[in-house]
Amino acid sequence: MKVAQALMQQDLAHLAMSINSRTASDVERALNANTLSLDDFMALISPAGSHYLEAMASRAQALTRHRFGNTMQLFVPLYLSNLCANECTYCGFTMSNKIKRKTLSISEVLTEIEAIKIWAFLRCCWLLANTKPKWAWTISSKPSAPFATR
């Protein structure tokens, strides 16, 4: 079971109590584990874990270097839409921001992908604003299919 799934099944009061009861030895065990469990995760985010931030950062850096090497990968954001009904203070797409709103058509997305390819970016991140985005494709229509050869 993934950590997120396990956390969603927990009672919040019980979860808070469980996190706050973690000890330094729990944190040290988590830092030395090959695979982290939900208990390990709770130890790392507990108040006891705050004394081990350098050790956590070192382990995270070592794991990142092991998986990806000494590389930097750039992602090009492709905003499919900037329509939004939320009021997030940090976001430029917030509903009260008086900007021109646009949702790209499939044809426009294909044009954008061609431009991204010219720049030789290998990775593209599709982004939609809003908690309930509206766009021409549904998840079941597999939006990546038209772009497999792009």
N, C-alpha and C positions, 0 to 999 in steps of 0.2 A: 504494500500500500504506500502510495506517495505521501510525503509529509503534508502537503496541502489537503489531501483527502482526509487524512487522519485528524488534522486540526479542525476541519469542518464538522467532524463527528463529536467533538468535545464540548462539554458544557463550559462556557466562558469563565465562570467563577472557579470551577475545578481546574481549568487550564491555567489561570493566573496563579492559583495557589501552588500548582505543580511547578510552574516556572520559577516562582519566588523561593521555592524550597530547595532548589539545586545548590550544590556545594562546589567548592573549588576542585575537589577530587572528581566530581561529575564532569566538570569542564575539561579537566586534564584527560580524562578517559575519552571524551568526545574528540579532543584534539589529536589523540593517538589512534583513533579508530580508522580503519580502511574505508568503511562505508558508514555513513551517519544514519542513525535511527531517529525516530521522533523524540525519544528521550535525549539523545545527543543534541539535537537541534534546540530543545528547550533549555538545556544546560548552557549552550553557547549564547542564547539571547537573554539569559537570566542576569540578575544583578551580579552574581558571582562571576559571570563571564566578562564583565566590564574590566576586570583586572588582567584579562588575557587578550586584549585587542591586538597587541603587537604579534603575539603568537598566531592568532587567527589570520591576521594580514599576511604573515610569512607563509602559512600553510596555503592560503588562497593563491598567493603569488606563485608558489612552487607548483601547485596543481595547474594553474593557468599556463605556466611555462611548459609543463610536461605535455599538456594537451595541444597547445597551439604554437609552441616554440617562441622565438623572439620576433614575432610578427605583429603587425598592426593591420587590422582589417577595417576598411571603410565601408559603410553602408550608405546607400543613397535612399533617402526617404521619398517615396512616391505617394503623395497625398491624393487619395481617390476622391475625397470630399472634405469640405470644411464646414458643412452644415452642422450646427450643434444647438441643443436646447439646454445646455448646462451653463452654470455661472462659476466656473473655476477661475479663481483670481490669478493663477499663474499661466493661464493658457491664452494664446492670441486668438483662438477660435471661439472664445466665450460668447455667449448669445448677445450680450449687451455691446460687444465690440462692433462698431458700424463698419463692417468690411463687406466687399462684394462676395457673395456666397456662390459656390460652384461645386458641382458634382461631375466628374469626368465620365464621358461616355466610353464605351469599349474602344471605339476608334481613337479617342484622345489618349487613352491609356497605352494603346499600341504605339502611338506617336511618341509618347514620353519614354517608353521602353527603348525605342530606337535611339533616342537622344542619349539615354543612359549608356547604351552599348557603345556609342561613339566615344564616350569618355572612358571606356574600358573598365567600368566598374563591374565586378563579378557578383556582387551581392546587392539586392534591392529589398527594401523593407516597405511593404504596402501599409499605409496608415489611413485609418478612418477616425475622424473625431466623433465624439458623442458616446453616450452609453448605449444608445440604440441606433446605430448607424443605418442609413437607408442608402442602398446602392443597387445597381441593376442586377447583381448576381446574388444568388443564395449560396449557402455553404455547399448544398448538394449539387450545385451546377458546376463545381470544380473550376473556379476562376483561373487557375493556373494552366488549364488545358490549352487555351488559345495561345499561350505564351511559351509553350514548351520549346518551340523552335526559335524563339526570338532571342 
